[in-house]
Each structure stands twice: as structure tokens, then as C-alpha cells.
Amino acid sequence: MFPPWKDGRIFNSYDSLPGQDEHEGGCQKEDLDRTSRRDQVRLGILWLVAGVAALVSLMLTLRAYLLPSLYGVCQNPAVRQEWRTLSSDQQLHYIDAVSCLMRQPSAVDPRTSLYDDFIYTHLKAGSYSHYAAAFLAWHRLFIHHYEQTLKSACGFKGQLPYWDWTLDWDDLSSSPVWEVVYGFGGDGSAEGEVVLQNGRCVTDGPFANSIRAYKAIRGEGDHVAHEVSFDPHCLSRGFKNDSLLDTLQSLVSPSSVQEVLAQPDYEAFFEAFETGAHNAIPQFISGDFLSFGAPNDPVFWLHHTQVDRLWWLWQQQEPDTRLKQFGGPTRDFRYTTDGGNASSLQDNLPMAGLFGEQSVAEVMNAENGILCYRY
């Protein structure tokens, strides 16, 4: 109810009511005054208790929802596995789900597919994360959305597999991921024309002659334009076989990866990782993979799940600190000197408006309520 009022004044029930003799019953008025003071004290205590309760509730809400990566709950995390440890049926099930995604309608362009939407997102948004602090966090969220879309759109029942290239480092071209039936096909045809980045059309395996919709538009020099070109072309690869091959393979050797995992802080770790082992794989495969349209090649997802796994392993060495350790330049450190060390856990991870966005903090811990997986 609204309080009584008169002449624009608000008064409570313990004040003299209109028409009451203010000099009548002095003792009664003192009793009323004492009662009023006691009730005011009680009311103040109630407000204090309510305020504390509200503050506690807010803190719990922040803990549960705003920073689930640090505090979230994940009762039964899924386990991602290496490609060659999957059964033949599991491998085929995953390949079928990827093929299915390539047949689903796009949310961007009716000429393309739902699979192509991920290439679009990587070109428009993911390219900004490269050579910057958000590189690992952005791709962790990106491959999570891919995994969830495989499940929701194509009935995929498993988890994203990874390709542990340290097992194949001395002969990358012989990895089982290139098998024709239980893999992703092999090198581009030696007889075909160069399509992109020394790559030629892949003509064997489940994605033989697969048509991909997008290419990256390059900026001036080596700079990235972050733009998308609708340019249908065949999936292309061009395995490296020149003098650079030994160098690339050595970067993904167990000893080289252990050196990266030994880096003492996040910034040193991600810079050594991205410019070393991470970059070695697309440079070896070439073709579509050697551009920001890299997700055109389905092996991209196995590669980046391995990248995510190695970040997870680095975090697990000192989880109390490394699940919260993040920092470094906000922009490509190769071309800018003013990127600073301004990155923070509150930074947003953009997904080109196509998939859900989160803060860096929300994906720092793979075993939280949002992601809920481990290796």
C-alpha cells in the first residue's frame, strides 16, 4: 500500500495523524516514539541482512555464470581421443557427420553450406586471433561450436578427435589421417593444376573433388585483409617435399613439443607454439590449409583439437595458476608494436555473429560447465 500523505509530505503511522491533539497523552506519545525507534532499528537490521544476502547471491551468480571457466561445474567431462585410437566404425561415424554438415544449408549464403559457415567465421573473426593472445582461447571456443553443430545438425555421437602429429613427425605424409577409407584422403593430384598455395585438387578419400565456397582475400604484402571471397574451388593440398620438409617435421617432434610445453608463462607459450608446431602443419599440407580458409580442409579440426590438447596439457602442469593465466598483445605481434599487453580474461571472443560468443575467462578451463571435456 502507498503511505498516507498530506500537503505533499509522506509520514508514517507513528506520526500525529490529521486532527489528533498533539498535546494530548504525553506518556502515550513517548511510548509511541520508543516503539517507532525500536521498529526503525529492526527495519534497519532487516535491510542490512537483506543487503548481505543480495551481495552473497550476486557473488554466487558471478561465480556460477560469469566465470564458469574458473568455478563452473562439470560432473562428467567427455574425453577426446586421438584419431588412430578410434575404432573403424567411430572413424566412419565422424567422417559421415562431417560430410553431412557439408550438405546442410548455410545461415550466411544459400549457395553454401553450414560447414562453409565455419570457414566464413574463421576468415571474418578467427583471423584476428592469430599471433595475438586470444589465439588459443578463440580456437577452443570455435572447435567447441563445431563439435556441438556436428551433434545437433548431423547426429554425431562422439567427441572431436585429435591428430597427435608427434607420432608421425618423421614422416607426416604417412600418417593414418590420410587413409582413403578410414581417413581424409591424401595429397592433391600431382597432375592437376595449382588451385591455391601450391595445392592441387584432392581426388581420393571421402572428400575427393569436394567443392569449398570461400577463399581468403589477402591484404597488401603479408598483411591479412580479414575479408571473405566467394570463390568456389576444389579442396586442395600440396604436401611439402622440398628442403623445408625436415625443418617442418622437426618442429612437431616430441622433443620440440616438450620445449614448448616447458615455457614458463602463457605469453611465451602461445608465441612459441603458434609460430612453431602449429604453423608447421599447414605449411606441410599447403593448399587450402595454408590460408585463413584453413577449415576448408577437414583435417583442420583434428589439428586444432591437438593444439587445444597441448594447451590443456600445459595448463594441467600448474592448474592453480595456469587456468587463470592469460595475457599478451591484442593484435598481430608480427606487424604491430602497439598491441601492448592489454589482453584480459574479460576479452570477448567474436564469432562473426553466427555462433555464441563467450569471454576468454569462460573457456580457460576445458572442464567447466560450458565446455566439459578433457583429453
Summary of the structure (lengths in Angstrom):
residues: 375
radius of gyration: 29.6
end to end distance: 59.5
largest distance: 112.3
contacts: 1132
relative contact order: 0.15
helix: 47%
strand: 11%
